[in-house]
Amino acid sequence: MTDQPTTGDPLPDEHPRAERAPEIVDVVVVGGGVAGLVAARALARDGRSVVLLEAGAEVGGTVAAATVDGLTVDVGAESFATRRGTVSALLNELGLASDVVLPDPAGAWVQLPGQAIPLPRTGLLGIPGDPRDPALRETLGWAGAARAALDLVLPASVGARASSLGELVRARMGRRVLDRLVAPVVAGVHSAHPDDVDADVVAPGLLAGVATEGSLAASVRRLRSLAPAGSAVAGIAGGMHRLTAVLRDDALRRGVRILTNAPVSRIERRRDLDGAVSSDQWHVDLGDGRSFEPGRVLVAVPVAELICIFGAAIPSRILDGWPAASSVELVTLVVDAPDGSAARAGLDAAPRGTGVLVAPGTPGVRAKALTHMTAKWRWLGESAGGKHVMRLSYGRAGEVMPRLSDEALRRVAIADASALLGVPLDDGQVTGFARTRWTNTVPFAARGQRARVAAVRAEVAQQPGLEVSGAWIAGTGLASVVADAEAAAARLA
């Protein structure tokens, strides 16, 4: 067993594809992101022979890293939600528990047209838990704050039939809370507007809590009280990308064969010479002509790839209305301003805490969010040697982001960082730049997504030995992805 993923090298040309005998294994896992790695590891732990197939050159999916100006930083997921303890339990199994770290408690800000303010500490997705908080007047104005406080006296029936988070917030607390607090947070987390996301998906129990608690604010406070003590998110010293490497190595140690550069071209039931389905055994074809016949298959790839792999075998009814894939572009900047300069002093003061979420329609800013990485994570600040690392995110659902050259995007990012942090930066101070584009991202919280996911799961349940997993069906964030992958592996095993 090697200690690195095995590449999917083609077989010699003298072996025609038609004559290649399929390899028999217990389970084939398609997709080498975190979901695929977690599932493959769990299945191997249960004694199954497992082959994991990854189309790209590396495993890990969106938990990835890049080296920028000599610093290795996350260019995908950089934290995980602590809810349910799912990820923490996995990190404990992998020997990473002692490396779990919490972000700086300074918190994030929101950039509004004309002003930047700290986000309410007692809120949920930007919804204030106390609409009478005097600090909200600066954000909402007297009229907006008074409208938000009406939530406390409105009948519980108001907003009870809301079909989206935006509709619920607008009905209970008014448009200013929606536009100035909730929209920036939801755009940053889910790349969508609150009117396009399902309240029951992004915050289970929030809508029902209005009826039981009497107001939206009280429902927010109740949900926050049910969360575990401590920070809602955590990270890993050295970066979340360490999880990928440790997961891969642990899966290899347990006997999983990992084939990279091994795109799957087709998955179907095993058929006889006449083309009829002959058993519950699965047949998996690779693009280079190799094939496998596993008893079970777990597919952890984006829905667009799923459609290509299964083709007409997927009933059209479960694909109706599926949201179109969108993309997100992340820009990492490393700033090395001279000691004593205004830029260095400004950045050292972390003027916007751990970062800034941007309200839609804010003039002069194209980014939807900025994370001040060296301010958020102490380990990175200590290892950066006085440099500052910031990450800007571009792309909202339904938004067409023009494809800019590296130089043009660099200029846009520097201008956005200067505006959002309130610290003038120039090109000469930026010593590192990297861009990472993530495609096939679908806002899981889109209205109707729960029903679409239920239809997929129902169809999969009718196929013996088949499971699907991944963020497209589990939801946004590692906590959701890890829990779903472990559950899918358990059902197969």
N, C-alpha and C positions, 0 to 999 in steps of 0.2 A: 504494500500500500504506500503510495507516495504521499508526501506532505503538502502537495500543491494540487489544484484541480487538473484533471487530465484533459488535454485538448482533444477535440473531436476530429482527428486526422482522417482523411478519406482512406478507404481500403485500396489496395493496388488495382490498376485497371484490368488486370487479367481475371478478376473476379466479377463477372457481369452481375448487374443488380438483380436480375431475375433469379440468379442462382444462389444469392446470399441467404443463408439460413438465418431466420430470426433468432435472436438470443432470448432465452427463457429466463425471466426474473419474476420475483414476487410483485414488486411495485416499481412503476416508472413515475417519477415526479417531473413535471414539465414546468420550468421556470426556476431560476436560481436567485430570486430576490429573497428577502427575509422570510416570507411565507413559505417558499419552497424549501429553504434550508431548515427552518424549524420543523416542517412536516417530515422531511426526509430523515432528519435526526431522530425524531420521535418514532418513526416507523422502524428504523434500524435498531433503536433501543429495544423495541418489542420483538426483535429477532427476525425481521424481514430482510430479504436481499433487496437492496434499493439502488436504482440508477437515477441520478438527477441530471436532466438535460437543460443546458443553458445556451440560448442562441448567441449570446454575446461572448466577448473575450474574458469577462470577469463575472463573478457572482456578487450579490449584494443589492442589486437594484438601486433604489433611491437612497440607500444608506451607503454613501460614497464619500470619497475624499479627494482632494487635489493639493498639490504642493504649490504654494503661491509665495514668492519672494522668500523661499527657504522655510516657510511654515506649512505644516500639514494641517489642513482645516477641513471641516465637514462642508460638502457642497450639496448635501441632501438633508435628510433628517438630522437635527442637531440636539434633539431632546426627546423625551418620551413622557407620556401622561402617567402619573403614579396611581391613577384610579385602579381599583381591583387588585393591585399588586402583581399583575400578570407579568409585566416585563421585569420587575424586580425579582420575582421568583426564578425567571429564566437566567438572569444575570448571576443569581446566587448559584445555580446549577453549573454555570460556566466558569465560576471562580472570579467573577468581576464585581461582586457585591461591595468589596472594599474600595472600589474605584468609582462608585456612584457619588455624584456631586450635585449640589443644588445651585441654581442660578442666583445671581446677586438679587437681594430683595428689593432693590430700588424700584422695580416695576417698569412698565412701558408707558409711553405717551401716545397721544393721538394728535395728528396734524389736521387741523381744520382750515378752511379758507381764512387766512389772516391771523391765525393763532395756533399755538401748540399747548396742550394741557395734559397733565397726568391722567391716566385712566382711573376710574373709581376702583378702590381696593376691594370693595364689598360687592362688586358686580359679577355677573355671569354673562359671557359673550357681550359685554358692554352694557347689559341691562342693570341699572342700579338697584341694589338691595334696599336702599333708603332714598327715595326720591325727594325727601325733605332735606337732604344734606346740603348745607349752605354752599359747599364748594361747587355744586352743580350749577349754581346761578351764573358763574363765570362762563361755563360751557354752553348753557342752554338759554341764558337770558332770563329775566324775571318771568316773562310770559311762558317760555318753554318749561321753566322749573315748576311754575304753577300748574301747567297742563300735566306734567309728569306726576305731580302729587295727587291729581284727580284719581289716579289708579287706586288710591287707598280707600276711596268712597264710592267708586263705581260699582254697580251690581256685578256679581261674579259671572253673570251671563254675557257681559260685554267681551267680545273676542272669543267666546267659547267655541265657535265653529270656524276659527281661523284655519286656513289651509296652508299658511306659511308663517315663518317666524316674523317676517316683516309685517304681515297683517295683524298678528297678535300684538306686537309692540306698538304699532300705530294706533290700534284701537284702545289699548290700555294706557299708554304713556305719551302718545303723540308723535308727530313727525320729527321734532327736533331730537328727541332721544334716539329715534331710529337713524336719522341721517348723521348725527354728530358722534354717537357712541357705538351703536350696534353695527351699522354698516361697515365702518373701518375694521372692526374686529372680525366680523364674518368674512369680509373680503380677504383679510390676511390669513385666516385659518382655512377657509373653504373655497377661496377664489371665486366667490359668488356674492350676489346681493341677497340680503335677508328675504326679499320677496320671492326669491327662487329656491329657498331651502325650507325643508320640513322641520318645524319646531320639535316634533316628536323624535326626529332622528338626531339633530344636533344637541338637544337637551331633553332626553327622555324624562317624562314626569313634569316638565315645566307647565305645559298646557293644562294637564289634569290638576296640577297644584293650585291653579287659580281658583278652581271650584272648591277645593278643600280648605285652602288657606284664606281665600277671600280677596286676594289681590295678586298681581304679577310680582310685585316687590316681595311679598311674603313667600311666594313660591320660590323665588330666587334664593331667599335666605334659607329656606328649608333644604333646597338642593345643596347649597354650600355647607350646611351643617352636617349633611350626610357624607360629605367627602372626607377622606382621611386627613388627619392633622398633618401640617407641614406644607411644603410647596406642592402645587398641582402638577408641576413638571420637574424632571431631573435630567441629568446627563451623565456622561462617562468622562472622567479625567483622561485627556488625550484625544477625545472626540468619539462620537457615536459610531464612526466607521470601524472602531475596534471590535464592535459586536459582530460585524460581518466576518472578519478574519477568525475570530474565536469560534463562531458558529461553524464556519467551513472546516476548520481544523478538527473540531469535535465530531462533526459528521463523518469526516474521513476516518478518524480513529475508530468510529463505531462500524465502519465497513461500507459506508455509502460511496459509490462510484460517482464522481462528478465529472461530467463531460461538458467542456465549454466549446464555443464555436460549433454547436450542435443544434441547429434549428430544426424543429419538428415540422414536417410538411403535412402530415395527416394522422389522425387517430380515428380508428373505427373498430367495430367488433370483428373478431376473427371470422373469416369466411371460407367456405369450401371452394372447390375448383369451379363450381358453377356460379360463384359470387353470392351465394346465400349465407346469411349469418349462421354459423355452425355451433357457437357456444358463447358463454359469458366471457371467454378469454378476449382480451383486448389486443389490438395490433397497432403498433406505433412505428411510423415511417419517418426517417430523418431525410434531410435534403440531399445527403451524399449517398443515399441508397441503403444504408444500414437500417435494420429494423429490430424491434423488440416485441415479444409477446408476453406481457405481464398479466397476472391475474387481477391486478388493481392498477388504476391510474389516478393520480392527483394532479390537476392542472392549476397552476398558480401564475397565470399570465394575464395581461390586460384583456378586456373584453374584445377589442379589435383583433388581437391575435387569436383569441378563442374562436372567433367566427371563422378566421382563415383556416384554422386547424381542423375544425369539425365540419365546416361548409354546410351543405344542405341537411346534415344530420341534426342541426339545431332547429327546432320548431320555430317558425317565424313569429309565433305569438309571444314568445318570451323576449323577443328583440324589439317589439313594437314600442316606439316612444323612448328607446334608450338614448340618454343624452349623448350628443356628439362629443368626441374627445377634444380636450383643449390642451394648451401647453403653458408651462411656466418657465420663465428664464431667471436664473439666479446669477447675480454679479457679485464677485468677491473683490474687495479693494483692500490693499495693505497700504497704510499711510505712515511714512516715517518723517515727521516734521522735526526740525531742529530743536534742541533744548533751548528754552527761553523764548521760543516763537509764540505768537498769539494762537496759531493753530494747535501747537502741542499743549499749551495751557488749556485751551478750550476743550480738546478731546480728553485730556486727563481728568477734567471735571465731570465727565459723563453727563453732558447737559440734558440729554433726553433719556436718562436711566439706561435700561437695557435695550431700548430701541423705540421705534415710532411706527404706528399704524396710520395709514393715510386715508382720509375720508374721500370717497369718490367725488370727482369734480373739483378737487383742490387745484387751483391754478398754479402753473409753473413747476409741477412735480408729476413725473410719469410713473414713478415707482409706487407700488401699493403698500410696501412695508420696508423698513430698514431695521436690521438687528446689529447693534453695536457689540460684536462678538467678544472683544477683549474686555468690555465692561460687564457683559453678562456672565462670562465664565472666568473665574479667577485663575484657573490653571492656564488658560490661553494668555491672559494678561501677563502672567509671570514668565511664560516661555517666549513671549514676543519681544522681550528686551526693549521696551519703550515704544515699539511700533503699535499701531492700532489697526485692528481688522474689523471691517464692517461688511455686511452682506445685504444686498438690495434685491427685492423680488419684484418681478414684472409679469403681468398677465392676469386678467380676471376672466371669468366665464363669459363667453360671448364677445370678448374684446379681441380685436385683431392687432397683434403686436407686430409692427413692421420689422422685417429682418434687417438689422443694422450690421454694418461692419464692426469689427472689434474696436477700431479707433472711434467710430461714431458712438457706439454703446459705452465705451469708456468715458467719453465726454459727458454723455447723458448721466451716467452714474455719479460722476464727480459733482456735477451740478446739483443732482438730487440730494446727495449726501450733504453737501454744503447747506442747502436750503433746510433739510430736515433736522440737522444737528445745530444749525445756527452758527456754524464754524466755517468761515471761508477757507476752501481748500483749492490748491492749484495743481496742475498736472505734474509739476516737478516734485511735489511731495508724495505722489502716489508711486510707490516702488513695486507694487504687484497688482495684477489684474487677471481675473479668470472669469469665464462665463460657462454656465452649465444649463443646458436646455432639457427639461423633462417634458416628454410628450405622452399622449394617451392618458392624461390625468382627467378624471371625470369627477365632478363634485358629487360625492356619495349622498350628500344631504339634499340633492335636488328633489323638488316636489314630485311625489309619486315613486321615488326610488325604492322606498320600502316595499311597495307592491311589486315592482320589477324584480327586486332581489328575491322576494318570496316565490315568484313564478319560476325563476331560475332554480332555486333550491328544490322546488317541487318536482321540476323536470329531472334534475340530477338524481333525486331520490328514487326515480323510476328506472335508473340505469345501474344495475348491480356492479359494484366494484369501481364506481366513478365518484370522485369528489372534486370540487373546485374551491379555490381560496384566493386570497390576495386582497389588496386594498379596494379594488373595484367592487367587491361584494361584501367585504368585512367592514369597510369604513376607513375614514382618515385616521392616521396615527398608528404608531407601533403597538400601542396597547390593544387596539382592535385587531390588528393584523396578526399578532402573536397568538392571541386567544382563539381566533378563528382557525388558524393553521393547526394549532394543537387539537382543537375539536374535530376538524376534518380528518386528521391523522388517526385520531381515536376511533372515529366511525369506520374508517377503512380497516383498522387493525382488529 
